[in-house]
């Protein structure tokens, strides 16, 4: 049996906050829970998406991980649907929708 622990992580932490062994892997959150902005719809979901991208990459299938990574990069490069912490004005849902649209 292989065990994965899911957490959120941003790109910088990809090389710092991942732990794995022969039959387990753990991807640790590299930031806090942001209680001051919880439920406001302005949290940047990139960390969660990047963590989701890391799991299939760790298990081997490159295609799903590569597609998600390219979709996130596309949204950032376009610069039109970014959250406030990245200089944009959209909320969490709009950013996530932009990534989903880029996957299509």
Backbone as XML, in Angstrom:
<?xml version="1.0"?>
<chain id="A" units="angstrom">
  <residue number="1" name="UNK">
    <atom name="N" x="0.840" y="-1.175" z="0.000"/>
    <atom name="CA" x="0.000" y="0.000" z="0.000"/>
    <atom name="C" x="0.887" y="1.241" z="0.000"/>
  </residue>
  <residue number="2" name="UNK">
    <atom name="N" x="0.472" y="2.230" z="-0.749"/>
    <atom name="CA" x="1.213" y="3.489" z="-0.834"/>
    <atom name="C" x="0.375" y="4.581" z="-0.192"/>
  </residue>
  <residue number="3" name="UNK">
    <atom name="N" x="0.961" y="5.376" z="0.665"/>
    <atom name="CA" x="0.230" y="6.412" z="1.377"/>
    <atom name="C" x="0.692" y="7.782" z="0.928"/>
  </residue>
  <residue number="4" name="UNK">
    <atom name="N" x="-0.265" y="8.645" z="0.594"/>
    <atom name="CA" x="0.017" y="10.033" z="0.255"/>
    <atom name="C" x="-0.706" y="10.935" z="1.235"/>
  </residue>
  <residue number="5" name="UNK">
    <atom name="N" x="-0.063" y="11.950" z="1.687"/>
    <atom name="CA" x="-0.715" y="12.956" z="2.514"/>
    <atom name="C" x="-0.818" y="14.220" z="1.681"/>
  </residue>
  <residue number="6" name="UNK">
    <atom name="N" x="-2.002" y="14.800" z="1.625"/>
    <atom name="CA" x="-2.257" y="15.957" z="0.774"/>
    <atom name="C" x="-2.197" y="17.232" z="1.605"/>
  </residue>
  <residue number="7" name="UNK">
    <atom name="N" x="-1.522" y="18.221" z="1.087"/>
    <atom name="CA" x="-1.478" y="19.529" z="1.719"/>
    <atom name="C" x="-1.279" y="20.570" z="0.659"/>
  </residue>
  <residue number="8" name="UNK">
    <atom name="N" x="-1.348" y="21.821" z="1.023"/>
    <atom name="CA" x="-1.152" y="22.857" z="0.020"/>
    <atom name="C" x="0.284" y="23.346" z="0.060"/>
  </residue>
  <residue number="9" name="UNK">
    <atom name="N" x="0.738" y="23.786" z="-1.074"/>
    <atom name="CA" x="2.133" y="24.153" z="-1.195"/>
    <atom name="C" x="2.308" y="25.095" z="-2.378"/>
  </residue>
  <residue number="10" name="UNK">
    <atom name="N" x="3.134" y="26.047" z="-2.237"/>
    <atom name="CA" x="3.413" y="26.942" z="-3.352"/>
    <atom name="C" x="4.707" y="26.534" z="-4.008"/>
  </residue>
  <residue number="11" name="UNK">
    <atom name="N" x="4.927" y="26.993" z="-5.216"/>
    <atom name="CA" x="6.016" y="26.515" z="-6.064"/>
    <atom name="C" x="7.373" y="26.565" z="-5.367"/>
  </residue>
  <residue number="12" name="UNK">
    <atom name="N" x="7.702" y="27.605" z="-4.643"/>
    <atom name="CA" x="9.003" y="27.713" z="-3.978"/>
    <atom name="C" x="9.218" y="26.568" z="-3.005"/>
  </residue>
  <residue number="13" name="UNK">
    <atom name="N" x="8.159" y="26.155" z="-2.359"/>
    <atom name="CA" x="8.297" y="25.118" z="-1.342"/>
    <atom name="C" x="8.371" y="23.729" z="-1.937"/>
  </residue>
  <residue number="14" name="UNK">
    <atom name="N" x="8.149" y="23.587" z="-3.234"/>
    <atom name="CA" x="8.176" y="22.255" z="-3.837"/>
    <atom name="C" x="9.461" y="21.505" z="-3.514"/>
  </residue>
  <residue number="15" name="UNK">
    <atom name="N" x="10.554" y="22.198" z="-3.500"/>
    <atom name="CA" x="11.810" y="21.494" z="-3.238"/>
    <atom name="C" x="12.146" y="21.418" z="-1.759"/>
  </residue>
  <residue number="16" name="UNK">
    <atom name="N" x="11.448" y="22.174" z="-0.918"/>
    <atom name="CA" x="11.798" y="22.248" z="0.487"/>
    <atom name="C" x="10.875" y="21.474" z="1.422"/>
  </residue>
  <residue number="17" name="UNK">
    <atom name="N" x="9.615" y="21.349" z="1.061"/>
    <atom name="CA" x="8.638" y="20.860" z="2.025"/>
    <atom name="C" x="7.994" y="19.536" z="1.632"/>
  </residue>
  <residue number="18" name="UNK">
    <atom name="N" x="8.688" y="18.762" z="0.864"/>
    <atom name="CA" x="8.175" y="17.457" z="0.476"/>
    <atom name="C" x="9.009" y="16.385" z="1.151"/>
  </residue>
  <residue number="19" name="UNK">
    <atom name="N" x="8.341" y="15.391" z="1.684"/>
    <atom name="CA" x="9.036" y="14.264" z="2.301"/>
    <atom name="C" x="8.469" y="12.987" z="1.700"/>
  </residue>
  <residue number="20" name="UNK">
    <atom name="N" x="9.336" y="12.037" z="1.434"/>
    <atom name="CA" x="8.847" y="10.774" z="0.920"/>
    <atom name="C" x="9.798" y="9.644" z="1.287"/>
  </residue>
  <residue number="21" name="UNK">
    <atom name="N" x="9.247" y="8.472" z="1.227"/>
    <atom name="CA" x="10.020" y="7.273" z="1.532"/>
    <atom name="C" x="9.686" y="6.196" z="0.528"/>
  </residue>
  <residue number="22" name="UNK">
    <atom name="N" x="10.008" y="4.957" z="0.867"/>
    <atom name="CA" x="9.771" y="3.856" z="-0.061"/>
    <atom name="C" x="8.291" y="3.597" z="-0.309"/>
  </residue>
  <residue number="23" name="UNK">
    <atom name="N" x="7.459" y="3.786" z="0.688"/>
    <atom name="CA" x="6.039" y="3.493" z="0.506"/>
    <atom name="C" x="5.126" y="4.573" z="1.066"/>
  </residue>
  <residue number="24" name="UNK">
    <atom name="N" x="5.621" y="5.786" z="1.128"/>
    <atom name="CA" x="4.800" y="6.904" z="1.598"/>
    <atom name="C" x="5.323" y="8.212" z="1.018"/>
  </residue>
  <residue number="25" name="UNK">
    <atom name="N" x="4.450" y="9.220" z="1.013"/>
    <atom name="CA" x="4.836" y="10.574" z="0.605"/>
    <atom name="C" x="3.945" y="11.558" z="1.342"/>
  </residue>
  <residue number="26" name="UNK">
    <atom name="N" x="4.529" y="12.672" z="1.740"/>
    <atom name="CA" x="3.807" y="13.695" z="2.493"/>
    <atom name="C" x="4.169" y="15.050" z="1.911"/>
  </residue>
  <residue number="27" name="UNK">
    <atom name="N" x="3.168" y="15.827" z="1.543"/>
    <atom name="CA" x="3.387" y="17.153" z="0.986"/>
    <atom name="C" x="2.827" y="18.157" z="1.983"/>
  </residue>
  <residue number="28" name="UNK">
    <atom name="N" x="3.710" y="18.845" z="2.659"/>
    <atom name="CA" x="3.331" y="19.714" z="3.775"/>
    <atom name="C" x="2.996" y="21.123" z="3.318"/>
  </residue>
  <residue number="29" name="UNK">
    <atom name="N" x="2.024" y="21.703" z="3.961"/>
    <atom name="CA" x="1.665" y="23.093" z="3.700"/>
    <atom name="C" x="2.818" y="24.009" z="4.064"/>
  </residue>
  <residue number="30" name="UNK">
    <atom name="N" x="3.116" y="24.941" z="3.172"/>
    <atom name="CA" x="4.232" y="25.852" z="3.398"/>
    <atom name="C" x="3.765" y="27.227" z="3.885"/>
  </residue>
  <residue number="31" name="UNK">
    <atom name="N" x="2.516" y="27.323" z="4.238"/>
    <atom name="CA" x="1.996" y="28.605" z="4.711"/>
    <atom name="C" x="0.899" y="28.345" z="5.721"/>
  </residue>
  <residue number="32" name="UNK">
    <atom name="N" x="0.414" y="29.390" z="6.359"/>
    <atom name="CA" x="-0.621" y="29.256" z="7.376"/>
    <atom name="C" x="-2.003" y="29.142" z="6.772"/>
  </residue>
  <residue number="33" name="UNK">
    <atom name="N" x="-2.996" y="29.199" z="7.624"/>
    <atom name="CA" x="-4.378" y="29.034" z="7.194"/>
    <atom name="C" x="-5.050" y="30.336" z="6.804"/>
  </residue>
  <residue number="34" name="UNK">
    <atom name="N" x="-4.406" y="31.465" z="7.024"/>
    <atom name="CA" x="-4.929" y="32.787" z="6.660"/>
    <atom name="C" x="-6.309" y="33.048" z="7.244"/>
  </residue>
  <residue number="35" name="UNK">
    <atom name="N" x="-6.481" y="32.896" z="8.568"/>
    <atom name="CA" x="-7.807" y="33.081" z="9.148"/>
    <atom name="C" x="-8.364" y="34.498" z="8.960"/>
  </residue>
  <residue number="36" name="UNK">
    <atom name="N" x="-7.489" y="35.472" z="8.781"/>
    <atom name="CA" x="-7.959" y="36.849" z="8.595"/>
    <atom name="C" x="-8.690" y="37.086" z="7.293"/>
  </residue>
  <residue number="37" name="UNK">
    <atom name="N" x="-8.480" y="36.193" z="6.311"/>
    <atom name="CA" x="-9.173" y="36.370" z="5.036"/>
    <atom name="C" x="-10.009" y="35.144" z="4.662"/>
  </residue>
  <residue number="38" name="UNK">
    <atom name="N" x="-10.185" y="34.231" z="5.592"/>
    <atom name="CA" x="-10.992" y="33.041" z="5.339"/>
    <atom name="C" x="-12.423" y="33.449" z="5.009"/>
  </residue>
  <residue number="39" name="UNK">
    <atom name="N" x="-13.049" y="32.721" z="4.128"/>
    <atom name="CA" x="-14.442" y="32.910" z="3.706"/>
    <atom name="C" x="-14.697" y="34.223" z="2.977"/>
  </residue>
  <residue number="40" name="UNK">
    <atom name="N" x="-13.632" y="34.899" z="2.542"/>
    <atom name="CA" x="-13.812" y="36.139" z="1.797"/>
    <atom name="C" x="-13.664" y="35.918" z="0.293"/>
  </residue>
  <residue number="41" name="UNK">
    <atom name="N" x="-13.262" y="34.726" z="-0.098"/>
    <atom name="CA" x="-13.111" y="34.420" z="-1.507"/>
    <atom name="C" x="-11.931" y="35.095" z="-2.169"/>
  </residue>
  <residue number="42" name="UNK">
    <atom name="N" x="-10.914" y="35.460" z="-1.382"/>
    <atom name="CA" x="-9.751" y="36.148" z="-1.964"/>
    <atom name="C" x="-8.446" y="35.377" z="-1.758"/>
  </residue>
  <residue number="43" name="UNK">
    <atom name="N" x="-8.539" y="34.189" z="-1.208"/>
    <atom name="CA" x="-7.342" y="33.384" z="-0.991"/>
    <atom name="C" x="-6.842" y="32.864" z="-2.323"/>
  </residue>
  <residue number="44" name="UNK">
    <atom name="N" x="-5.567" y="32.917" z="-2.540"/>
    <atom name="CA" x="-4.950" y="32.426" z="-3.763"/>
    <atom name="C" x="-4.860" y="30.898" z="-3.686"/>
  </residue>
  <residue number="45" name="UNK">
    <atom name="N" x="-5.536" y="30.168" z="-4.585"/>
    <atom name="CA" x="-5.528" y="28.708" z="-4.514"/>
    <atom name="C" x="-4.346" y="28.047" z="-5.206"/>
  </residue>
  <residue number="46" name="UNK">
    <atom name="N" x="-3.364" y="28.814" z="-5.634"/>
    <atom name="CA" x="-2.229" y="28.221" z="-6.346"/>
    <atom name="C" x="-1.541" y="27.142" z="-5.514"/>
  </residue>
  <residue number="47" name="UNK">
    <atom name="N" x="-1.382" y="27.376" z="-4.228"/>
    <atom name="CA" x="-0.695" y="26.397" z="-3.380"/>
    <atom name="C" x="-1.410" y="25.050" z="-3.390"/>
  </residue>
  <residue number="48" name="UNK">
    <atom name="N" x="-2.714" y="25.070" z="-3.302"/>
    <atom name="CA" x="-3.481" y="23.834" z="-3.319"/>
    <atom name="C" x="-3.372" y="23.152" z="-4.668"/>
  </residue>
  <residue number="49" name="UNK">
    <atom name="N" x="-3.449" y="23.942" z="-5.737"/>
    <atom name="CA" x="-3.334" y="23.383" z="-7.087"/>
    <atom name="C" x="-1.946" y="22.797" z="-7.327"/>
  </residue>
  <residue number="50" name="UNK">
    <atom name="N" x="-0.916" y="23.470" z="-6.854"/>
    <atom name="CA" x="0.451" y="22.963" z="-7.028"/>
    <atom name="C" x="0.651" y="21.668" z="-6.257"/>
  </residue>
  <residue number="51" name="UNK">
    <atom name="N" x="0.045" y="21.573" z="-5.088"/>
    <atom name="CA" x="0.154" y="20.338" z="-4.316"/>
    <atom name="C" x="-0.547" y="19.206" z="-5.056"/>
  </residue>
  <residue number="52" name="UNK">
    <atom name="N" x="-1.690" y="19.513" z="-5.650"/>
    <atom name="CA" x="-2.401" y="18.502" z="-6.442"/>
    <atom name="C" x="-1.559" y="18.073" z="-7.633"/>
  </residue>
  <residue number="53" name="UNK">
    <atom name="N" x="-0.817" y="18.993" z="-8.205"/>
    <atom name="CA" x="0.060" y="18.685" z="-9.338"/>
    <atom name="C" x="1.231" y="17.805" z="-8.905"/>
  </residue>
  <residue number="54" name="UNK">
    <atom name="N" x="1.700" y="17.980" z="-7.680"/>
    <atom name="CA" x="2.859" y="17.224" z="-7.210"/>
    <atom name="C" x="2.571" y="15.737" z="-7.008"/>
  </residue>
  <residue number="55" name="UNK">
    <atom name="N" x="1.354" y="15.422" z="-6.575"/>
    <atom name="CA" x="1.064" y="14.018" z="-6.262"/>
    <atom name="C" x="1.148" y="13.109" z="-7.484"/>
  </residue>
  <residue number="56" name="UNK">
    <atom name="N" x="0.459" y="13.406" z="-8.600"/>
    <atom name="CA" x="0.611" y="12.489" z="-9.738"/>
    <atom name="C" x="2.035" y="12.492" z="-10.297"/>
  </residue>
  <residue number="57" name="UNK">
    <atom name="N" x="2.715" y="13.623" z="-10.198"/>
    <atom name="CA" x="4.104" y="13.663" z="-10.666"/>
    <atom name="C" x="4.961" y="12.715" z="-9.823"/>
  </residue>
  <residue number="58" name="UNK">
    <atom name="N" x="4.723" y="12.688" z="-8.523"/>
    <atom name="CA" x="5.477" y="11.805" z="-7.641"/>
    <atom name="C" x="5.194" y="10.335" z="-7.962"/>
  </residue>
  <residue number="59" name="UNK">
    <atom name="N" x="3.966" y="10.036" z="-8.312"/>
    <atom name="CA" x="3.581" y="8.651" z="-8.602"/>
    <atom name="C" x="4.008" y="8.206" z="-9.991"/>
  </residue>
  <residue number="60" name="UNK">
    <atom name="N" x="4.358" y="9.148" z="-10.853"/>
    <atom name="CA" x="4.883" y="8.760" z="-12.145"/>
    <atom name="C" x="4.168" y="9.290" z="-13.366"/>
  </residue>
  <residue number="61" name="UNK">
    <atom name="N" x="2.840" y="9.305" z="-13.422"/>
    <atom name="CA" x="2.201" y="9.763" z="-14.660"/>
    <atom name="C" x="2.446" y="11.250" z="-14.890"/>
  </residue>
  <residue number="62" name="UNK">
    <atom name="N" x="3.264" y="11.555" z="-15.855"/>
    <atom name="CA" x="3.634" y="12.947" z="-16.114"/>
    <atom name="C" x="2.516" y="13.758" z="-16.759"/>
  </residue>
  <residue number="63" name="UNK">
    <atom name="N" x="1.713" y="13.152" z="-17.606"/>
    <atom name="CA" x="0.747" y="13.910" z="-18.386"/>
    <atom name="C" x="-0.213" y="14.747" z="-17.535"/>
  </residue>
  <residue number="64" name="UNK">
    <atom name="N" x="-0.922" y="14.183" z="-16.542"/>
    <atom name="CA" x="-1.834" y="15.021" z="-15.758"/>
    <atom name="C" x="-1.106" y="16.134" z="-15.001"/>
  </residue>
  <residue number="65" name="UNK">
    <atom name="N" x="0.035" y="15.811" z="-14.441"/>
    <atom name="CA" x="0.790" y="16.814" z="-13.690"/>
    <atom name="C" x="1.286" y="17.918" z="-14.615"/>
  </residue>
  <residue number="66" name="UNK">
    <atom name="N" x="1.783" y="17.546" z="-15.773"/>
    <atom name="CA" x="2.260" y="18.541" z="-16.727"/>
    <atom name="C" x="1.134" y="19.439" z="-17.220"/>
  </residue>
  <residue number="67" name="UNK">
    <atom name="N" x="-0.027" y="18.854" z="-17.486"/>
    <atom name="CA" x="-1.168" y="19.655" z="-17.955"/>
    <atom name="C" x="-1.573" y="20.684" z="-16.903"/>
  </residue>
  <residue number="68" name="UNK">
    <atom name="N" x="-1.649" y="20.267" z="-15.641"/>
    <atom name="CA" x="-2.039" y="21.196" z="-14.590"/>
    <atom name="C" x="-0.984" y="22.287" z="-14.416"/>
  </residue>
  <residue number="69" name="UNK">
    <atom name="N" x="0.275" y="21.895" z="-14.450"/>
    <atom name="CA" x="1.358" y="22.870" z="-14.310"/>
    <atom name="C" x="1.305" y="23.911" z="-15.433"/>
  </residue>
  <residue number="70" name="UNK">
    <atom name="N" x="1.072" y="23.457" z="-16.668"/>
    <atom name="CA" x="0.975" y="24.384" z="-17.806"/>
    <atom name="C" x="-0.244" y="25.300" z="-17.682"/>
  </residue>
  <residue number="71" name="UNK">
    <atom name="N" x="-1.356" y="24.764" z="-17.188"/>
    <atom name="CA" x="-2.565" y="25.573" z="-17.029"/>
    <atom name="C" x="-2.359" y="26.682" z="-15.997"/>
  </residue>
  <residue number="72" name="UNK">
    <atom name="N" x="-1.731" y="26.351" z="-14.890"/>
    <atom name="CA" x="-1.448" y="27.364" z="-13.861"/>
    <atom name="C" x="-0.511" y="28.426" z="-14.433"/>
  </residue>
  <residue number="73" name="UNK">
    <atom name="N" x="0.528" y="27.994" z="-15.125"/>
    <atom name="CA" x="1.472" y="28.938" z="-15.733"/>
    <atom name="C" x="0.773" y="29.842" z="-16.736"/>
  </residue>
  <residue number="74" name="UNK">
    <atom name="N" x="-0.149" y="29.285" z="-17.508"/>
    <atom name="CA" x="-0.883" y="30.078" z="-18.492"/>
    <atom name="C" x="-1.680" y="31.204" z="-17.825"/>
  </residue>
  <residue number="75" name="UNK">
    <atom name="N" x="-2.339" y="30.887" z="-16.727"/>
    <atom name="CA" x="-3.132" y="31.893" z="-16.012"/>
    <atom name="C" x="-2.227" y="33.013" z="-15.498"/>
  </residue>
  <residue number="76" name="UNK">
    <atom name="N" x="-1.080" y="32.651" z="-14.949"/>
    <atom name="CA" x="-0.145" y="33.668" z="-14.469"/>
    <atom name="C" x="0.425" y="34.495" z="-15.621"/>
  </residue>
  <residue number="77" name="UNK">
    <atom name="N" x="0.763" y="33.847" z="-16.717"/>
    <atom name="CA" x="1.320" y="34.571" z="-17.860"/>
    <atom name="C" x="0.299" y="35.528" z="-18.469"/>
  </residue>
  <residue number="78" name="UNK">
    <atom name="N" x="-0.960" y="35.106" z="-18.534"/>
    <atom name="CA" x="-2.011" y="35.975" z="-19.075"/>
    <atom name="C" x="-2.218" y="37.184" z="-18.167"/>
  </residue>
  <residue number="79" name="UNK">
    <atom name="N" x="-2.118" y="36.978" z="-16.860"/>
    <atom name="CA" x="-2.199" y="38.063" z="-15.896"/>
    <atom name="C" x="-3.555" y="38.716" z="-15.735"/>
  </residue>
  <residue number="80" name="UNK">
    <atom name="N" x="-4.592" y="38.148" z="-16.317"/>
    <atom name="CA" x="-5.916" y="38.770" z="-16.299"/>
    <atom name="C" x="-6.799" y="38.316" z="-15.155"/>
  </residue>
  <residue number="81" name="UNK">
    <atom name="N" x="-6.551" y="37.147" z="-14.620"/>
    <atom name="CA" x="-7.434" y="36.598" z="-13.586"/>
    <atom name="C" x="-6.602" y="36.141" z="-12.387"/>
  </residue>
  <residue number="82" name="UNK">
    <atom name="N" x="-5.882" y="37.084" z="-11.812"/>
    <atom name="CA" x="-5.035" y="36.808" z="-10.657"/>
    <atom name="C" x="-5.697" y="37.314" z="-9.385"/>
  </residue>
  <residue number="83" name="UNK">
    <atom name="N" x="-5.353" y="36.667" z="-8.269"/>
    <atom name="CA" x="-5.859" y="37.086" z="-6.968"/>
    <atom name="C" x="-5.099" y="38.324" z="-6.494"/>
  </residue>
  <residue number="84" name="UNK">
    <atom name="N" x="-5.651" y="39.049" z="-5.512"/>
    <atom name="CA" x="-5.025" y="40.295" z="-5.050"/>
    <atom name="C" x="-3.570" y="40.162" z="-4.614"/>
  </residue>
  <residue number="85" name="UNK">
    <atom name="N" x="-3.190" y="39.042" z="-4.011"/>
    <atom name="CA" x="-1.808" y="38.881" z="-3.565"/>
    <atom name="C" x="-0.833" y="38.792" z="-4.733"/>
  </residue>
  <residue number="86" name="UNK">
    <atom name="N" x="-1.348" y="38.581" z="-5.942"/>
    <atom name="CA" x="-0.510" y="38.512" z="-7.140"/>
    <atom name="C" x="-0.734" y="39.725" z="-8.042"/>
  </residue>
  <residue number="87" name="UNK">
    <atom name="N" x="-1.341" y="40.786" z="-7.487"/>
    <atom name="CA" x="-1.552" y="42.014" z="-8.239"/>
    <atom name="C" x="-2.832" y="42.055" z="-9.043"/>
  </residue>
  <residue number="88" name="UNK">
    <atom name="N" x="-3.685" y="41.081" z="-8.866"/>
    <atom name="CA" x="-4.947" y="41.032" z="-9.599"/>
    <atom name="C" x="-6.117" y="41.485" z="-8.748"/>
  </residue>
  <residue number="89" name="UNK">
    <atom name="N" x="-7.310" y="41.254" z="-9.271"/>
    <atom name="CA" x="-8.515" y="41.701" z="-8.578"/>
    <atom name="C" x="-9.576" y="40.616" z="-8.445"/>
  </residue>
  <residue number="90" name="UNK">
    <atom name="N" x="-9.317" y="39.409" z="-8.961"/>
    <atom name="CA" x="-10.344" y="38.373" z="-8.917"/>
    <atom name="C" x="-10.259" y="37.578" z="-7.626"/>
  </residue>
  <residue number="91" name="UNK">
    <atom name="N" x="-11.324" y="36.853" z="-7.352"/>
    <atom name="CA" x="-11.378" y="36.021" z="-6.163"/>
    <atom name="C" x="-10.880" y="34.613" z="-6.436"/>
  </residue>
  <residue number="92" name="UNK">
    <atom name="N" x="-10.908" y="33.818" z="-5.398"/>
    <atom name="CA" x="-10.432" y="32.443" z="-5.448"/>
    <atom name="C" x="-11.137" y="31.639" z="-6.533"/>
  </residue>
  <residue number="93" name="UNK">
    <atom name="N" x="-12.463" y="31.720" z="-6.574"/>
    <atom name="CA" x="-13.233" y="30.935" z="-7.538"/>
    <atom name="C" x="-12.908" y="31.334" z="-8.976"/>
  </residue>
  <residue number="94" name="UNK">
    <atom name="N" x="-12.778" y="32.636" z="-9.232"/>
    <atom name="CA" x="-12.450" y="33.087" z="-10.585"/>
    <atom name="C" x="-11.066" y="32.607" z="-11.015"/>
  </residue>
  <residue number="95" name="UNK">
    <atom name="N" x="-10.122" y="32.626" z="-10.102"/>
    <atom name="CA" x="-8.784" y="32.127" z="-10.427"/>
    <atom name="C" x="-8.839" y="30.641" z="-10.750"/>
  </residue>
  <residue number="96" name="UNK">
    <atom name="N" x="-9.514" y="29.870" z="-9.899"/>
    <atom name="CA" x="-9.614" y="28.428" z="-10.125"/>
    <atom name="C" x="-10.331" y="28.132" z="-11.439"/>
  </residue>
  <residue number="97" name="UNK">
    <atom name="N" x="-11.355" y="28.911" z="-11.751"/>
    <atom name="CA" x="-12.064" y="28.740" z="-13.022"/>
    <atom name="C" x="-11.146" y="29.023" z="-14.197"/>
  </residue>
  <residue number="98" name="UNK">
    <atom name="N" x="-10.274" y="30.024" z="-14.060"/>
    <atom name="CA" x="-9.313" y="30.332" z="-15.127"/>
    <atom name="C" x="-8.391" y="29.139" z="-15.366"/>
  </residue>
  <residue number="99" name="UNK">
    <atom name="N" x="-7.974" y="28.483" z="-14.299"/>
    <atom name="CA" x="-7.107" y="27.300" z="-14.448"/>
    <atom name="C" x="-7.886" y="26.183" z="-15.133"/>
  </residue>
  <residue number="100" name="UNK">
    <atom name="N" x="-9.120" y="25.985" z="-14.722"/>
    <atom name="CA" x="-9.962" y="24.946" z="-15.350"/>
    <atom name="C" x="-10.152" y="25.254" z="-16.832"/>
  </residue>
  <residue number="101" name="UNK">
    <atom name="N" x="-10.409" y="26.528" z="-17.151"/>
    <atom name="CA" x="-10.559" y="26.915" z="-18.556"/>
    <atom name="C" x="-9.279" y="26.641" z="-19.344"/>
  </residue>
  <residue number="102" name="UNK">
    <atom name="N" x="-8.136" y="26.875" z="-18.717"/>
    <atom name="CA" x="-6.858" y="26.637" z="-19.391"/>
    <atom name="C" x="-6.586" y="25.153" z="-19.597"/>
  </residue>
  <residue number="103" name="UNK">
    <atom name="N" x="-7.209" y="24.306" z="-18.819"/>
    <atom name="CA" x="-7.073" y="22.854" z="-18.986"/>
    <atom name="C" x="-7.874" y="22.343" z="-20.185"/>
  </residue>
  <residue number="104" name="UNK">
    <atom name="N" x="-8.898" y="23.083" z="-20.565"/>
    <atom name="CA" x="-9.785" y="22.642" z="-21.661"/>
    <atom name="C" x="-9.099" y="22.652" z="-22.998"/>
  </residue>
</chain>
